[in-house]
Amino acid sequence: MLRRKPTAITITPEDLISFEEERLRQQTIIDQAKQAAAANNQSAESESSAFTGKNYDPNDELKPLPGDKAKIVRTRDERIGVSRRT
């Protein structure tokens, strides 16, 4: 196989400045999106609490209802029927 010399890359100060400006612009866009999402979530929570009279807890969906039996949690070995007896 033939080989060629590696390509030399030179980075100029202008390249660094443009890179930093682009990175700052992208970070600003991300920060603005996070702030907008937080504002939307806060207004949505206040609207939902106005209807129900209490704050909504997203973890409530994961909790079993009072009448439901607790799910039996088994280890991987118990699920596949392997016992580790020594």
N, CA, C and O of each residue as an XYZ file, in Angstrom:
344
protein
N       0.828     -1.174      0.000
C       0.000      0.000      0.000
C       0.876      1.243      0.000
O       1.954      1.278      0.594
N       0.390      2.227     -0.666
C       1.100      3.497     -0.690
C       0.652      4.355      0.484
O      -0.517      4.341      0.872
N       1.571      5.079      1.027
C       1.249      6.002      2.105
C       1.613      7.400      1.664
O       2.554      7.611      0.899
N       0.858      8.331      2.157
C       1.185      9.716      1.868
C       1.470     10.426      3.181
O       1.125      9.936      4.257
N       2.090     11.562      3.079
C       2.418     12.313      4.281
C       1.135     12.819      4.926
O       0.176     13.149      4.229
N       1.115     12.880      6.257
C      -0.073     13.402      6.936
C      -0.308     14.867      6.578
O       0.630     15.635      6.366
N      -1.554     15.219      6.520
C      -1.906     16.602      6.215
C      -1.675     17.461      7.443
O      -2.134     17.133      8.537
N      -0.976     18.537      7.261
C      -0.712     19.455      8.370
C      -1.869     20.441      8.484
O      -2.274     21.060      7.500
N      -2.391     20.576      9.691
C      -3.487     21.499      9.933
C      -2.962     22.633     10.796
O      -2.338     22.407     11.833
N      -3.218     23.826     10.364
C      -2.809     24.981     11.157
C      -4.054     25.726     11.617
O      -4.973     25.974     10.838
N      -4.063     26.072     12.885
C      -5.172     26.803     13.460
C      -4.715     28.231     13.705
O      -3.718     28.486     14.380
N      -5.472     29.142     13.137
C      -5.128     30.554     13.273
C      -5.917     31.173     14.422
O      -6.914     30.595     14.854
N      -5.506     32.311     14.918
C      -6.269     32.991     15.967
C      -7.706     33.323     15.522
O      -8.622     33.333     16.343
N      -7.894     33.590     14.239
C      -9.237     33.863     13.720
C     -10.116     32.617     13.828
O     -11.310     32.722     14.108
N      -9.528     31.440     13.607
C     -10.264     30.194     13.749
C     -10.727     30.004     15.200
O     -11.862     29.596     15.448
N      -9.852     30.298     16.139
C     -10.196     30.167     17.545
C     -11.310     31.138     17.932
O     -12.235     30.774     18.659
N     -11.220     32.358     17.449
C     -12.230     33.368     17.765
C     -13.581     32.952     17.201
O     -14.594     33.045     17.896
N     -13.612     32.499     15.960
C     -14.884     32.090     15.364
C     -15.455     30.858     16.076
O     -16.668     30.744     16.249
N     -14.574     29.938     16.488
C     -15.032     28.765     17.217
C     -15.655     29.159     18.558
O     -16.728     28.673     18.916
N     -14.980     30.038     19.292
C     -15.493     30.485     20.589
C     -16.811     31.238     20.430
O     -17.719     31.065     21.243
N     -16.927     32.067     19.398
C     -18.173     32.793     19.159
C     -19.317     31.828     18.852
O     -20.426     32.008     19.355
N     -19.065     30.826     18.047
C     -20.092     29.847     17.704
C     -20.505     29.037     18.936
O     -21.687     28.765     19.144
N     -19.522     28.659     19.741
C     -19.821     27.911     20.962
C     -20.643     28.756     21.938
O     -21.570     28.250     22.570
N     -20.308     30.023     22.059
C     -21.060     30.926     22.926
C     -22.483     31.119     22.407
O     -23.431     31.172     23.192
N     -22.633     31.222     21.088
C     -23.964     31.383     20.491
C     -24.821     30.151     20.748
O     -25.993     30.277     21.101
N     -24.254     28.968     20.575
C     -24.999     27.735     20.827
C     -25.372     27.601     22.298
O     -26.479     27.169     22.621
N     -24.454     27.969     23.195
C     -24.748     27.891     24.621
C     -25.849     28.875     25.003
O     -26.679     28.568     25.859
N     -25.866     30.050     24.382
C     -26.911     31.036     24.640
C     -28.268     30.507     24.192
O     -29.268     30.687     24.888
N     -28.305     29.856     23.038
C     -29.558     29.284     22.536
C     -30.056     28.194     23.482
O     -31.253     28.123     23.761
N     -29.165     27.353     23.973
C     -29.547     26.282     24.902
C     -30.076     26.878     26.203
O     -31.087     26.416     26.732
N     -29.394     27.907     26.723
C     -29.838     28.546     27.962
C     -31.207     29.189     27.794
O     -32.048     29.102     28.689
N     -31.437     29.830     26.657
C     -32.733     30.453     26.416
C     -33.833     29.397     26.328
O     -34.940     29.611     26.822
N     -33.535     28.267     25.705
C     -34.523     27.196     25.601
C     -34.850     26.625     26.978
O     -36.009     26.327     27.268
N     -33.827     26.470     27.834
C     -34.056     25.969     29.183
C     -34.902     26.947     29.986
O     -35.798     26.533     30.722
N     -34.623     28.249     29.850
C     -35.396     29.244     30.577
C     -36.839     29.268     30.099
O     -37.756     29.404     30.909
N     -37.050     29.138     28.806
C     -38.408     29.125     28.261
C     -39.159     27.886     28.736
O     -40.340     27.963     29.075
N     -38.473     26.742     28.759
C     -39.112     25.508     29.223
C     -39.453     25.608     30.704
O     -40.517     25.158     31.128
N     -38.563     26.191     31.486
C     -38.832     26.345     32.914
C     -40.017     27.278     33.140
O     -40.847     27.031     34.015
N     -40.098     28.348     32.353
C     -41.222     29.279     32.475
C     -42.528     28.601     32.071
O     -43.560     28.808     32.709
N     -42.485     27.790     31.013
C     -43.682     27.065     30.584
C     -44.124     26.054     31.635
O     -45.317     25.916     31.907
N     -43.158     25.345     32.227
C     -43.486     24.366     33.260
C     -44.075     25.048     34.487
O     -45.019     24.544     35.095
N     -43.516     26.187     34.843
C     -43.998     26.900     36.019
C     -45.419     27.407     35.795
O     -46.256     27.328     36.694
N     -45.696     27.930     34.595
C     -47.039     28.419     34.323
C     -48.024     27.257     34.210
O     -49.181     27.391     34.608
N     -47.584     26.126     33.677
C     -48.452     24.949     33.572
C     -48.775     24.397     34.954
O     -49.903     23.977     35.210
N     -47.785     24.398     35.847
C     -48.029     23.920     37.206
C     -49.001     24.822     37.930
O     -49.872     24.342     38.655
N     -48.865     26.133     37.744
C     -49.773     27.048     38.425
C     -51.187     26.894     37.873
O     -52.155     27.009     38.624
N     -51.322     26.634     36.560
C     -52.642     26.416     35.979
C     -53.253     25.118     36.485
O     -54.441     25.080     36.802
N     -52.459     24.053     36.564
C     -52.996     22.773     37.027
C     -53.356     22.848     38.505
O     -54.346     22.251     38.929
N     -52.566     23.574     39.298
C     -52.894     23.682     40.713
C     -54.115     24.561     40.910
O     -54.822     24.410     41.906
N     -54.384     25.484     39.979
C     -55.576     26.315     40.081
C     -56.825     25.467     39.863
O     -57.864     25.731     40.469
N     -56.735     24.444     38.997
C     -57.889     23.592     38.737
C     -58.099     22.577     39.852
O     -59.233     22.342     40.268
N     -57.028     21.978     40.337
C     -57.158     20.906     41.317
C     -57.050     21.403     42.749
O     -57.536     20.740     43.665
N     -56.437     22.530     42.960
C     -56.262     23.052     44.300
C     -55.026     22.519     44.990
O     -54.779     22.865     46.145
N     -54.234     21.684     44.320
C     -52.992     21.179     44.901
C     -51.958     21.007     43.796
O     -52.301     20.984     42.614
N     -50.712     20.887     44.180
C     -49.636     20.706     43.209
C     -49.612     19.265     42.730
O     -49.944     18.348     43.482
N     -49.225     19.068     41.497
C     -49.159     17.749     40.878
C     -47.792     17.156     41.125
O     -46.778     17.808     40.875
N     -47.750     15.938     41.610
C     -46.501     15.233     41.841
C     -46.355     14.158     40.765
O     -47.144     13.214     40.742
N     -45.362     14.276     39.870
C     -45.227     13.280     38.799
C     -44.896     11.888     39.325
O     -45.111     10.904     38.618
N     -44.384     11.780     40.536
C     -44.061     10.464     41.088
C     -45.310      9.711     41.533
O     -45.244      8.510     41.794
N     -46.442     10.397     41.622
C     -47.674      9.721     42.009
C     -48.074      8.642     41.013
O     -48.729      7.670     41.388
N     -47.693      8.796     39.762
C     -48.043      7.805     38.753
C     -47.352      6.475     39.004
O     -47.854      5.425     38.605
N     -46.206      6.517     39.663
C     -45.431      5.307     39.883
C     -45.853      4.573     41.146
O     -45.499      3.408     41.331
N     -46.606      5.237     42.018
C     -47.023      4.619     43.274
C     -48.247      3.739     43.037
O     -49.126      4.097     42.253
N     -48.308      2.587     43.712
C     -49.498      1.735     43.535
C     -50.704      2.359     44.221
O     -50.568      3.110     45.187
N     -51.865      2.040     43.715
C     -53.090      2.511     44.331
C     -53.289      1.791     45.660
O     -52.763      0.693     45.843
N     -54.035      2.383     46.591
C     -54.186      1.755     47.908
C     -54.755      0.338     47.850
O     -54.373     -0.493     48.674
N     -55.646      0.030     46.919
C     -56.242     -1.294     46.837
C     -55.374     -2.330     46.152
O     -55.626     -3.528     46.276
N     -54.352     -1.886     45.431
C     -53.487     -2.814     44.695
C     -52.508     -3.502     45.628
O     -52.040     -2.913     46.602
N     -52.201     -4.760     45.318
C     -51.186     -5.478     46.078
C     -49.817     -5.021     45.620
O     -49.625     -4.663     44.458
N     -48.882     -5.035     46.525
C     -47.515     -4.640     46.183
C     -46.917     -5.693     45.255
O     -47.117     -6.891     45.450
N     -46.194     -5.240     44.261
C     -45.558     -6.141     43.310
C     -44.380     -6.834     43.980
O     -43.564     -6.192     44.642
N     -44.300     -8.135     43.803
C     -43.217     -8.898     44.402
C     -41.967     -8.690     43.551
O     -41.959     -8.972     42.352
N     -40.925     -8.198     44.187
C     -39.678     -7.930     43.482
C     -38.756     -9.115     43.693
O     -38.441     -9.480     44.826
N     -38.326     -9.711     42.591
C     -37.437    -10.861     42.655
C     -36.120    -10.508     41.994
O     -36.049     -9.624     41.140
N     -35.094    -11.205     42.398
C     -33.792    -11.002     41.792
C     -33.750    -11.699     40.435
O     -34.647    -12.470     40.093
N     -32.721    -11.425     39.686
C     -32.567    -12.025     38.357
C     -32.503    -13.544     38.462
O     -33.133    -14.254     37.677
N     -31.736    -14.043     39.441
C     -31.596    -15.491     39.601
C     -32.927    -16.146     39.949
O     -33.226    -17.239     39.466
N     -33.720    -15.491     40.776
C     -35.029    -16.045     41.122
C     -35.951    -16.072     39.919
O     -36.742    -17.003     39.763
N     -35.859    -15.047     39.054
C     -36.721    -14.998     37.887
C     -36.391    -16.110     36.903
O     -37.301    -16.671     36.292
N     -35.127    -16.441     36.733
C     -34.765    -17.469     35.757
C     -34.671    -18.855     36.375
O     -34.407    -19.831     35.673
N     -34.887    -18.951     37.693
C     -34.932    -20.245     38.346
C     -33.590    -20.813     38.713
O     -33.445    -22.034     38.778
N     -32.614    -19.990     38.952
C     -31.284    -20.456     39.318
C     -31.076    -20.136     40.796
O     -31.376    -19.032     41.250
N     -30.570    -21.097     41.528
C     -30.250    -20.818     42.926
C     -28.761    -20.892     43.104
O     -28.091    -21.715     42.479
N     -28.240    -20.043     43.948
C     -26.800    -20.021     44.183
C     -26.514    -20.619     45.556
O     -26.286    -19.897     46.526
N     -26.530    -21.894     45.620
C     -26.217    -22.576     46.879
C     -24.773    -23.008     46.853
O     -24.268    -23.494     45.840
N     -24.124    -22.828     47.963
C     -22.712    -23.235     48.029
C     -22.536    -24.494     48.816
O     -21.412    -24.974     48.969
